[in-house]
Amino acid sequence: MAFPDFFSDIPPITLRDPLAELLGAAEGGLIEYHFADAVKLAGHSCPTVAGAWLMTVRALRALYGDEIPERGNIAVAMPEALSDGVAGVIASIASLLTGAAGDGGFKGLAGQYSRRNLLHFEATGAAGLAFTRLDTKLTVDCVLQLNFVPADPRMGHLLPRILQGNATSEETRLFGQLWQDRVRRILIDHGDDPALVVLR
């Protein structure tokens, strides 16, 4: 499996999952997640997946500081409906890292370790993607400003040709390179830029 080289330059994040520790799935409950895991989940690498990854990582840093974030101890809310635009894609990446799930999530063991009903759509009061620690009730709301990292203008010409079946193999290859270059710029060049992910 060959991913773009820049994937290896994206810092991973380690979370502690008490349920994984209890069930013997990970020593100490520690699980390291890479951007490639989000790509595998979504089935593709795009600015939306990159933005969802960044919002979640940045929110966990804000909520936990130097502590290792606790997976399963975070609720996630967004103002969009599940069926709106890319809301489902964003939610799936947030769920991957936080464990937060909707009605179909793990219901827990004797009232503990539940992941169900921690992922909320059409949430009033959420400006973007809002994360709340269940233990401290601290909340951070992330607003993604993808227009801060614009696409290469050549993509607007290439995509219609590709979709209409008129593009050459070189044009199709160039489109993919330009697409992933924007993902790289989002995650590498602007990964810590407060103008890209605004925390409230």
N, C-alpha and C positions, 0 to 999 in steps of 0.2 A: 504494500500500500504506500503510494508516494503522494505526500501532501506538499504544498509549496514550502520552500525552505524556511520562510519567515515564521512558520508555525512554531518552530523550535525556539524562536527568540521571544515568544510570548510567555511571560511568567505564569507558571501554574499556581493553583491555590490549593492549600491543604485544609480540609475540614475534619472535625471530629464528629463521628456519628455514633451516639451511644447505642442505638439499636444494632448497628453493624458489630460493635464490640460485644454486646450481649450474645448475639447469635454466632459469634466466632468468625465473622466474615472479614474482619480487618483488625490486626493487632492494635490495641489501644483505641480502636474505632477510627484510626487516622486513614483518610482516603485522599489521595492527591488527584486533582482534576486538571486536565489540560484543555486548551481551546479545541484541540482535535476531538475531544470527547463531545463537545457541543456540536461540532461539525458532523460527527457520526450520528448524533441524535437527530439533527435537523435534515441530514442528507445532503447538505451543501454549505458552502461558506459564502456569506454575503454581508453587507453592511448591517442588516437587521440582526443577524446572529452575532456579529461582532459587537454591536451596540448593546444587545441584551447581556452578553458576557461581561462587557465593561461595566454596565450599570450594576449588575449583581456583585461583581468583585469589588467595585468601589463602595457599594453600600455595606458589604460585609466588613470591609476595612474600617469604615466610619463607625459601625456599630460595635465592633470588637477591638479596635485598636491593635495592640500587640498580641492579644489573645488569639488562639485558634478558634475560628467561628464554629458554632455547634449546629450541625445539620439536623433539622427537625425542630429547631427552637426558633424558627423564623416564619412569620406570616407574610404573604406577598399580596398586594392589591394593585389593581390598575383601573383606570376609569372606563376603558373600552369594554365592549361585550366580547365574549370569546370569538364570535364570528366576524368581528370587525377586522378588516385589513390583515395586518401581521400580528395581531394580539396573541393568537395561539402560538406562534413561533417564539415570540418573546417570552411568553409564560412558560413554555417548555424548557427553555434554557435556564430561567430563574428556578424552576422546579428541580432541574437536574442538580443544581448546586445547593439549594436550600432544603430540598426534600418536601417543600410545601406542595400539597396536592388538593384537588377538588373533591367532589363526591366519591370518586373512584379510588381515592388514596387509601393507604394502609390504615385500618381502624384502630390499631394499637393492641396492647396486651394489658388487660385489667386496668384500663384507663391511662396507661402510660405508652409513650412512643408513638402516639397517633400522628399521622401526617394528613389525615382527612380534614377537609374544610379549612385549610390554611392558605388556599389560593382563591382569591376573590376577584371577580370581574364586575364592571359597572359600579365601582366603589366610589362613593361620594367622598370628597376631600382629598383624593389622590390626584396630584397634578400629572404625574408620570408613572413610574414604577416605584411603589412604596413598600419598604421592608420594615417590619416591626419585630423586635426581639420579644419573645413571649415572657421571658423572665423579668426583664427590666422595663418593658413597654416602650422603650426608646424606638423612635421611628425616623427613618431617613427616606426622603422622597427624591427620586432621580428623574431628571428631565434630560432626554437625549436630544442633542442639536446636531443631527447628521449633516445639515447643510454647511456646517463649519468645515467639513472635509468634502469638498465637491468632487463629483465624478469627472473623469477626463471627458472633455467635450466630444471626442471622437466616438465615444460609446453611443451617443444619440444617433449617429449616422449608421453605425455598425449593427445595432440590435434589430432595426426593422429589416435590414437585408438578410440577417440570419433567420428571423422568424418567417420571412417570405420565401426562404429557400434560395435566395439569390447570392448569398455570400460565398466567397472562395474559402478554401480551408485555411489560408493564411489570415484572412479577415476574421474567421471564427476563432482561430488561435489568439490573435491579437486582442479580440474582445475579452476572452478569458483572462489574459494577462493584465489588461487594464482593470478588469473587475476585481481581481485579486490584489492589484496594486492599491486600489482604494481601501480594501480590507486591511492591507498592511499598514497604510498610512493611519487608519483609524486606531489600530491596536498598538502599533509600534511608535509612530511619530507623535501621536496625540493621546496615547493611553492614559497619561496622567494629567491631561489638559483639562482644567476646570471649565473651560468654555464648551467642551464637547459633552461632558456629563455634568450637569449642574445639580448639586446636592442641596436639598432644602430640609 
